[in-house]
C-alpha cells in the first residue's frame, strides 16, 4: 500500500512545474512497447498494457488526484481500448508465432508485415473521420478538454492503429503519425508535457518503424515469389542435341 501511495503521489520537479511519475513511467512502457512492435516481438503487447494502466490513472485527471487537473476522456478511454485490443493482438501474434514456428527456429519475429488492400485502406480512412465526428459530441458532453474533436481523433486513430498492428498491416505506422500530429498540440495545451514530448518523439519513431516494416514486407514478398524456371541446358553431342539439330 505504501508503494501504491508513493506511486500515485510521486512527482518530478522540472523548472517551475512538475511531471507526474505515473505519466513518465507509462510513456516509458509505451516506448518500450513501440520498440517491441517495430521488432515484431510478442512481449510488446504485455509491456504496452502496463503502460496503458498507468496512463489511464493519469488522464482521468481529478479522479486520481492528478497534479494536472485537465481530464481527457478520449485519452483515458483509449487506454481502456488499448488494453482490450492489446489482448487481441497479443493472442493473435502468439498464434502466428506458433503457426510459423518462429520461436522454435530462433526467429523471434511473431508476425509477417504486409500491406492492407485498397478497400481496407479506404475503410480505415472513413472510420477515422466518421468515428471522430461521432465521438466528438460524446466527449464534449463528458467535459473533455477542448478542442474536443482532437481528443476524439486521437482516440479513433489509436484504435485503428493498434488494430492494424495486430493484423500486421504496414500502414498502421502512418495512422500513428496522423495521431501524433493532432495529439502533440492537444497534450501541450492540456499541460501533459511528459506525454506531449513522448508523442513528439513517437512521431519520428513511427516513421522509422514504417520504413522498417516496409522493408520487411518487401523482403518477405520477394522470398514468397517462386523462382523463375530456368531452361534446361542441352549438352552438345547428346541425344537431345541431335534431335534439335535434326
C-alpha positions, 0 to 999 in steps of 0.5 A: 500500500505504501508503494501504491501511495508513493506511486500515485503521489510521486512527482518530478520537479522540472523548472517551475512545474512538475511531471507526474511519475505515473505519466513518465513511467507509462510513456516509458512502457509505451516506448518500450512497447513501440520498440517491441512492435517495430521488432515484431516481438510478442512481449510488446503487447504485455509491456504496452498494457502496463503502460496503458494502466498507468496512463489511464490513472493519469488522464482521468485527471481529478479522479486520481488526484492528478497534479494536472487537473485537465481530464481527457476522456478520449485519452483515458478511454483509449487506454481502456481500448488499448488494453482490450485490443492489446489482448487481441493482438497479443493472442493473435501474434502468439498464434502466428508465432506458433503457426510459423514456428518462429520461436522454435527456429530462433526467429523471434519475429511473431508476425509477417508485415504486409500491406492492407488492400485498397478497400481496407485502406479506404475503410480505415480512412472513413472510420477515422473521420466518421468515428471522430465526428461521432465521438466528438459530441460524446466527449464534449458532453463528458467535459473533455478538454477542448478542442474536443474533436482532437481528443476524439481523433486521437482516440479513433486513430489509436484504435485503428492503429493498434488494430492494424498492428495486430493484423500486421498491416504496414500502414498502421505506422502512418495512422500513428503519425496522423495521431501524433500530429493532432495529439502533440498540440492537444497534450501541450495545451492540456499541460501533459508535457511528459506525454506531449514530448513522448508523442513528439518523439513517437512521431519520428519513431513511427516513421522509422518503424514504417520504413522498417516494416516496409522493408520487411514486407518487401523482403518477405514478398520477394522470398514468397515469389517462386523462382523463375524456371530456368531452361534446361541446358542441352549438352552438345553431342547428346541425344537431345542435341541431335534431335534439335539439330535434326 
